[in-house]
Amino acid sequence: MSPKTNIPLINLTQIIVGIVAFSQGVQHLADLSIQYLYKDDFHVSPSKMGVFVGLTQLPWIIKPIWGIICDSFPILGSKRKAYIVFCGFLSFIGWQLMAYVGVDNVYVAVSLLIMISSSVCICNVVGEALMVEQCANDHAANNVSVFFGFKAAGGLISAYFSGMLLMYLTKKQIFMINSIFPLTMALLSLKLKETQQTQQSQNIKEVLSIFWTFFSNPKIYQPVLLILAFMMVPSSSSIMFYFYTEVLHFTPKFMGYLKFISCLGTLLAILLYRNYLKDVEFKQIFLTTTIIFFFCYLSTIPLVTRMNLQWGIDDRFFCLGDSVILQFIGELNLLPILVYACKICPKNIEATMYAMLMATMNLGTFAGGQLGNLILYEMGINQQDYSKLYIFIALSSLFIILPLPWIHLINEKKIPVEQEIQYPQIQDIEEKEKLIADAE
């Protein structure tokens, strides 16, 4: 029997991976509080809030750096556990500082949120590396869906309580509650026992050499660039938050319900993909979901032009339905990319390579967010004037389908061939190290 079929259904490493993913999702409990902090306490405009949110995303764009550090520089002999524990405590301290000093100054708040984002990102890199180490090609879809399922479950819980707690607690108290989750993750991760293979660090020159060899192949970098293009949709999240709260007068509690229903859409998409769609050809599912997502994205126009009221559809009902459908289709659109990224990672530098692939997606999201802020500013769309918001949404939707003519660059059938090309180089390095150790 092939070793691939002997992978246990669950082990301690997978439990830790699930805890890391769940903690990342549940820490979104403070998202609404941060948005209201920017809008009500610091009185920033939608475009400026978008810039501040973009700054906190910067650590996710440089994920490969965190991956190289984790793969090349173990702490006390640990490539994985030590980083989770250290960054869990760092995130705990960051949220505590947010509660006491971050609520008083916007620049202090942004600085602390960047620190927290960095620590969460490093934990995410390590968690994803452990996930990829558990993945054989025929288990990639299962492991990815479980990882992001735990993350979505944490997000679902945080979304349900985020708005409700904001009705009864102060932002300071919510930040203090949020600090509990990374601390718990750090303490539980102390039980993680790393295998000898996981503990082996890679020489940074060798990591970079393998990294360059891998990405210099056009069959790798061309689809990665295409994924980058697909992620660069101008974001409307900041302006829509202002529209929901200033025009539609949604309460924090209802904003929490919107986040909850969106997370529910994510979970439904993960379950559907895991059980029925994981064996469907990449191009077929990605092309279908992209086109559907394009039309679903346009469904926001009736809301911002108030046509839904002419049709007799209440704002809240319209937004709830629109949120779950958009998130459901959007997640189905994203999951094949995540599985694809997991499959093409070479062995022994999983943290670096998967982080690079995820950073490409984060870079696209960041660029889309900043492009959206620039367009909003140039069009004069702000909390005083939403008259051109429907034009912005229509323009943004075009970015969803523009890269489709180049989808042929992503060829899933080429993955095993590319991996066979890369693995001998890594095995040679391992054999060389073994020979040196034997000689000593």
N, C-alpha and C positions, 0 to 999 in steps of 0.2 A: 504493500500500500504506500502511496506517495506521502511524504511528510506533510504535505499541504493539507491532507484530509485528517491529520491527527491534531490539528490545532484545537485546544480545549475551548469549550463554549464560553467559559469565563475563568479568569484568574486574577490574582491580586493586581497585576499591572493594569489590566482592563478596568478594574474597579477604581484605581487611582486616576486613570484617564477619564473615566466617567465623572469623578469628583472634580477634576480640573475643569472639565467642560461645564458641569452643572454650576460650579462656583462662578465661572465667567458669565453664564447666563443670568444667574440670580443677582449679580452685582448691578444689573440694570435697574434695580429697585430705585436708584437715585437719579435715573435719567430725567424724569419729569421734574424733579426738584431742581436739577441743574438748569433745565430750560426756563422754568419760572424764575430762577435766581437771575439769569441773564436778562429776562424780559421785565420783571417787576422790580427787582432790587437794583440792578445795574443799569436798567433802561437802555439797552443796546438795540440797534436796528436789526431787522431780519438778516440782512447781508453781513453785518458785523458779527452777529451770533454765528452765522455760517462759517466765518473765518475762524472764530474761537474754537468751534467744534472741529474744524479742519486741523487746527494746531494739535489738538489732542489725538488726532489720528496719525500724526507723523511717526510715532514709534512703530505703528503697524506697517508703514511703508519701508522701514529699514529692518524688517524681520530677518532678512538673510544675515545681518550682522549679529543678531542675537543667536541665530542658528550656528554660525561659525564659532562664536564664543562657547556655546554649549557643547559642540562637537569637539572642540580643540582644547578647551581649558577646564578640566574637571576641578571641582571644589572638594578637597579632602577625598579624592578618588572617585567622586560622584559626578557623572555627566547630566543626571536627570533630577534625582531627589533633592540634592542640595539647592538647585536653582528654584525648584517649586517652593521649598521651605523658606528660603531667603526672600524671594519675591512676594510670597504670601504675607510674611511679616511686614515687608516694605509697603504693601498695599494697605494693610491694616493701619499702619502709622499715617499714611497719606489721607485716609478717610477721617481719622481722628483729627488731623490738622485742618481738614476741610471744615469740620464741625466747629472748630474754635477760631480759626483765623481766615479761612477761605470765604466765609460768608460776608466779610467786610470790605474786600477789595477785589475787583475783577481780575487784575493781573496776578495777584496771589492765587486766586482760585484757578485760573488757567494754568499757572505753573504747577500747582499741586495735582491738577487733573492730568497733566502731561506725565508727571511722575507716576501716578496711579496707573495710567494707560500703559506706560512702559513696563511696569511690574506685571500687569495682567497679560501683556503681550508676550513677555518672556515665559510665563507659565503656559500660555497658549502654544508657544513654539515647542516647549518640552512635551506638553500633552499630545500635540500632533505628531511629534517625533516618535513617542511611545506607541501611538496609534499606527503609524506607518510601519514600525518594526514588527507589529503584530500582523501586518497585511501581507498575504500572498495575493497574487493577481485575482484569484477566484474568491478571495475574501474581502477585497478592497471595498466593494459596495456595502457589505454588511458592517465593516468597522467604521467607515465614514458615516453611515446613517446612524449608527449607535452613538458615535461621538457627538454629532450635531443634534441628535435626538435628546441627549442629556443636556446639551446647551440650550435647546429650545424649551425643554421642561423647566430649567431654571429661569429662563426668560418668561415663561408662562406664569410662574408663581410670582415673580417680581412685578410683571405687568398688572396682575390682578390686584396686588396690594399697593402699587406705587401711587396711583391716584387717590385711593381710599385713605391711605395713611396721611397724604398731604392735606386732606380735609381736617384731620384731627391733630397732627403733629407738626412741629416746625421743621424747616429744612435741616437745621442743626441736628435734631434728634434722628432724622432719617439717615443722615450721613453717619451718625454713630452706630445705628443699627446695621448699616451697610458694611461697616468695618468688621463685623462678626464673621462674615462669610469667608474672606481670604484667610483670616486667622484659623478658622476651622479647617480649611483646606490644607494649610501649612502643617497643622498638628497631625492630621490624618495621614499626610504624605510621609511622615517620619517612619511609618511602617513599611514603606516601599523597599523591596530588596531588588537591587539591580543585578542582572545577569552579568557574567564575565564579558560577554560580547558587547553589552550595552556600556559597561564601564570603560572599555577600551577607547581611548581618545585618539584622534587623528592629528597628525602633524599639519599645522595650518597651511604650509606650502602644498602638501599633498591634497588637502581639502580644496584649496583654490585651483590646483591643477585639474583635479577631477571635475570640479565645478565648471571650469572654462571648457574642458573637453566636451562635457555634456551639453552645455548651452551653445557652443559654437556650431553644433549640428543644425542645419536648416530645418530638419524634421522635428526639432524641439523648439527652437526660438520662433519659428513662423507661427505655429499655433498659440504660443505664449503671447506674442504680440497681438494676435487676433483676439485672444481673451481680454487683453488690456483694452482693446478698442470697444469690445462689447460692454465693459464696465464703465466706460466714460460717458454715461448718460447724465446731463446736467441735473443736479438734485434740486428738488422743490420742498424738501422736508422743513427747512427753517421758515420759509414764507407760509407754508401750510399750517404750521404750528400757530403762527400769528393769526392766520385766517380763521382757524378753528376757535381760538380763544377770544379774538377781538370782534369778529364779524358774526360767527355762529354762536358765540358765548357759551361754548362747552365748558363745563366745570372740570376741575382736576380729576374728580371721580370718574366722569365719563371719558376723559382722555386716557385714564388707566384702562377702562373697558376697551377702548380702541386698540391699545397696545396688547391687551389680553387676547382680543379676537385675532389680531395679526399673528401673535405667537401660536394661537390655535391653528391658524392656516399653515404655519410652518410645520407643526407636528403632523398634521394631516398629510401634507406633501411628502414628508419623510417616510411615513408609514406606507403611503401609496407607492412611492419609489422603491422602498425596500422590499415590498411584498410582490409587486407586479411589474415594475418598470426597470429594475436594475439590469436585466439582460437584454433590454431593447438597445438597438444600435444608437450610438451617441448622436450622430447627425440627425437621425429621424426624430428623436425626442427633443433635441435642442432646437431644431428648426421649427417644430410644431409649437413648443412652448414659447419661443421668441415671438412668433407671429400672434399667438393668443395674447401674450403679455402686452404687445403693442396696442391692440384694441382695448384691452382692459385699462391700460394707462390713460387712454383718451377718455375713459368714462369719468374722469375727474372734472372734465370741462363742464358738463351739466351742473355740477355742484357749484363751481366758482362763478358761473353765469346765472345761477339761481333758477335754471330751467327745471330742476327737480321739483321745485314748489309748484310750477305750472302743471307738472304732471301729477301733482298730488302726493309726492313722495316726501316724507318728513326728512329733515337734515340728518337726524341721528340714525334713522333706519338706513338711509342711503349710505352714510359713511361706514356703518358697521358692515353692510354687505360688500361695499367697495373694498374695505380694508382686508377682509378675509379672502376675497377672490384675488386681489392683487398680490397678497403675501403668498397665497397658495401657489399661484402660477409662477411667481417670481422665484420661489424656493425650488419648484420643479425644474425651472430653467437653470438654477445654480448648481444643483446636486450633481448632474453629469460632469460639470467642470471640476468639481471637488474630487470626484472619483477618478477622473482622468489624471488630475494632478498627482493623486496618490499612487496610481499605477506606474507612472513614468519615473518615480523617484529611484535612483540607484541606492544600493545598500551602503551602510556604514556612515553615510553623511545625510541621513534622513532629515535631521533637524534643519540643516542648511538648505537642502534642495526643496523640501516642502515649504519652508519659510519663504524661499525665493518665489515659488509659484504663487503662494498666497499673497506675498507682498506685491506681486504684479497686479493682482485683483484689487488690493487695497489702494495701490497707486492710481488705478483707473477710477475707483470710487472717490478718492481724494481730488483727482483732477476734475471729475464730473461735478463734485461739490463746489470747488472754487470757480469752475466755469459757470455754474448756475448762479453763484453769488455775483459774478461779474455781469452776467446778462440781466439779472434782477436790478442791479445798480444802474446799468446803462439804460434800461427801459423805464426806470423811475418807479418800479414796483416796490412798495413798502407798506408799513402799517397804516399809512394815510391814504393810499391809492392802490386798489387791487383791480382796476379796470382792465389792465392788460395781462392779467394773470393767465387767462385762457390762451393767449398767444404764446406765452412762455411754456405752458404745458404742451401745446401742439408742437412747438419747436423742439422741445426736449424729446418728445416721442419719436422723432425722426432718427435720433441717435441710436435708438433701440434696434432698428432694422438696417441701418447703413452698412454694417460690416457683413451682412448675410451673404453677399456674393462671393466672399472669400472663405466660406465655411469649409470648403473642400481641403483647406490646409490642415485641418484636424483629422487625422487618420488613425483611428483607434487600433486598426489591425497592424500598424507598424510598431506598436509599443514593445512586444516581446523581442523583436529584432533589435531595437535600439538598446534594450536592457542587456542583451547578450553582448553587444559591442562594448558597453560600459563596464560590466562586471569583471571581465578578466583583468582590467587595469587595477581594480580595487583588490582582487584576489592576489595579484602579483605583489602589491604593497604588503598585504598580510603575510604572504610567504616569506618576503624579504625580512620582515620584522621577526618572524619565527626563527629563521636561520641565524640572525644576529643574536637572538636570545639563546639559542642552542650553543652557539660558538662561545658565548660568555660563560 
